[in-house]
Amino acid sequence: MAWHQVCKDSDVPLGDMKNYSIEDVDIDVYHLEDGWYATSDMCTHQDCSLSEGEIEGSEIVCRCHGGAFDIRTGVATRMPCAIPVETFAVRVRDGFVEVELD
């Protein structure tokens, strides 16, 4: 497991997300009211970028078919999505957001 610095904490405003590529893995970093989170960028229902979707509370809604996932846990919360998305540990150190990858 290794931590990767992806951005400054000021790069992702509260209530927003940004997509980053870490070691050829597309990851979405979210800044929610209760903290920082990261998920895989690809919807598990169909290959569609979640970073092009909308945040609704603590869910990311896929733009392709309206399915949704809990940003904090990766659990699919709205059909047609049924398989969870991968989540990653996130920390903020010295003003930088870091994501842990295997």
GIHUZI-V991938 format. One record per helix or strand. SS is the DSSP state (a for helix, b for strand). FROM is the first residue (numbers start at 0). LEN is the number of residues. Records with the same first field share a line. If there is no record, write none. Layout:
BEGIN
SS: FROM-LEN / FROM-LEN
END
This chain:
BEGIN
b: 1-7 / 15-7 / 24-8 / 34-6 / 41-1 / 48-1 / 53-3 / 58-3 / 67-3 / 75-3 / 86-2 / 89-4 / 95-6
a: 8-3 / 49-3
END
